[in-house]
Amino acid sequence: MKIKWLGHACFLITSDSGLKIITDPYVTGGDLSYGQIKESADIVIVTHDHVDHNNVAAIGGNPRVVRGAANIKGIKFKGIPTYHDDAGGRRRGTNTILCFELDGIGLCHLGDLGHQLSDSQAAELGRVDILFIPVGGFYTIDARLATQLCDRLKPKVIVPMHYKTAKCAYPITGVEEFLKGKKDVRRLDASEVELKPGQLPPSTQVIVLKPAL
């Protein structure tokens, strides 16, 4: 499969058969100046209804929208209810972690997770080979909590997201804080990476992509 970071928490995931899934499409404007999304997809997943994550209208191709548990085009999506903050959702509402398998690889998109997972929530995720995790803090878990969660889940590949960049002026930190102390970090001079089952890293690797937009 190919994974392309469009920006923020939005990724275009393309299966070996050409099926396209887009995660958490954003609205361009204000403090978020990533370019407008002009991709088409078969499926769009939305972890929560904030404008920097739910711009389904931007996606071409009349995609099916997944906001929780679903079975679409032979892909079983698992939705784990969580919160956007550490106060039971009282400040920023709810968030749904979405997990699915594609090309024999288990993927998990944490959306705007705002708290550490309970043991039961972590177990419900199942096998996580590729983890898309917010690391910027303030609106989500920060670098410290993200690191703790990665240590618990032990994914093969970590793809950090939702952090400050030249095109994201939110009051959050950049990716460097999360990368501190990580042993295997791959910084790509590209927005896309190809990953295949049986060829994933033997131990956890962090892949840092450049935003395409």
N, C-alpha and C positions, 0 to 999 in steps of 0.2 A: 504494500500500500504506500501511497504518497501522502505526506502531511505538509500542508502549506499554511503558514501563519499569515493571516491577512492583517491582524492587529488586535490589540486588547485581549479579549477572550475568544476571538473568532478564528476558527481554523477551517480549511477546506481539506477534507479527508477523502481520498479517492482510492477505491478498492482495485484489486488487480483486474476485476471484470469491468471496471469503469463506473461503478456506482459512486455517486458523490453525496457526501454528508457535510453540511456546514453547521458549525456550532456557534451559538450566541452572537448572531450578527448585530452590529452596533449601528447607531445613528451618528453620522458625522456632524460636529458642531460644538460650540462652546469649548470646553477644555479637552475635547477629543477631536484631534484634527487628522486622524487617519483618513485615507482617501475613501470615497464612496464605494461600496461593494457593488460589483456588477457581475457577479458569478451566478451561474445556474446550479441547481442541485436537485437530487431526488428526494432528499430528506433534510430537514432543518431541525436541530434540537435547541430548545430554549430552557435554560435552567431557572429563570425567573423573569418577571415582567418589569424590568427597568430598561430605559431606552438605549443604554449602552450594551444591551444583551438580547433584545427582542425584536429587532427590525426585520421581521420575516418578509415584509413587503418589498424589501430590496432584492430578494433572491428570485431569480428567474427559474423557469422550468416547472412552475406549478408544483412545488415540493409538498410532501406530507410533513406535517409539523408534529414533533414529539416533545411533550412537556412532562412526561412521566412514563410509567410502564406501558409498553406497546410492542406489537409484533408486526413489523412492516417490511415487505420485500424480503422475507426470510430472516430478518435480523431481529433478535429479541432484545429490547431495551428494558433495562432495569432502572427504576427511579427510586432513590432513597431520600425521603424528606429530611431536610436540615433547615438551618436558619442563616440569615444574612448577617447576623451579629451574635454576640455572646450573651444576649439578654432574652433568649427565647423568641426572637423575632419582633420584640416590642419597638426596636429602633428602626430596623430596615426591612422587616418582613421575612418571608420564607425563601428558601432556595432548594432546588432539587438536584442532587447529584445524579448524573446519567451515565450508566455503564452499558457497554455492548461489546460483542465480539465481531470482528471483521477480518477476513482472511486468516482465521485461526489465531488472531491476536486479541487479547482482552484490553479494551480501552476504557478509561474512566475520566470524565470531565467534571471537575468539582464545582464549576460555576463560581459564584461569589460566596463560597463557604466562609462563615464568620466565626467559627468555633472549632475546638478540637472534637473529633468524633468519639462517640462512646464505643465500647468494645463491640456491642451488638451492631452498631452502624458500620463499623470497620469490617466486621465479618460479613455483613450483607453485601458488601461490594464484590465479593468473590475474587477471582484471579485478576490482578491488575498488572498487565505487562507495560502499558503506556499510561502515564498519569499526567493529565493537564491540570496544573495546580496554580492558584493565585498566590503571589508571594509579596505583594506590595504593601499589605497592611492597611490600616485605617478603615477601609470599607470591608476588608476581608481578613483572613488570617495573615499574620506577618511572617517574615523570614524565619523566625525562631519556631513558631508553631508549624509552619510548612515543613521545616526540616524534621521536626519531631514526627509529623504524620508520614513523611516519606520513609523515615527509619522504621516505622511500624508496618507500613504496607509493602515495603521492599519491591517496588516496581523495577522492571528491567530498564525502562527509559522514563525520565522525568522531563517534561516540557513546561518550564515556567511561563506564566502569563499574568496579565492584569498587574503590571508594574509600570512605573514611570519611565517614559521615553521622551524623545524630542517631540513626539506627536501626542503625548498624553500628559496633560498638565494637572491631573488630579493630585491632591495632597498625599501621595503615596511614595514609597521608596522605589529605587531602581532595582535591577536584578542582582547587582553586585553583592548586596547584603546577604541575599540567599545563597550565593555561590561561595561565600567564605567557608573554607574548610572542606569543601567538596573535593573528593579525590579524582573523580573522572568527569571532567567538564569538556564538552565538545562545542566550541563556538564556531558556528557556520557562517560563512560570508554569503549566505543565501537564505531565502525564505522557505525553502522546501527541502524535505528529507525523505528518502525512501527506506522503509523498514519491512523486513520479511521474517516470517516465522522460521525458527531454526537458525536465524542469523542475528538475533538480538544479543546485546552485550551479556556476558556471563554474570556480571555484577552491575549494580545500579550505575547508570550513566545519565548525566544531565546534558540535554541538547538545547542550546540557545540559538534560536532562529532570529533572522532579521524580518521585521514586518514587511509584507509585500506591498502594502498600501500606506 
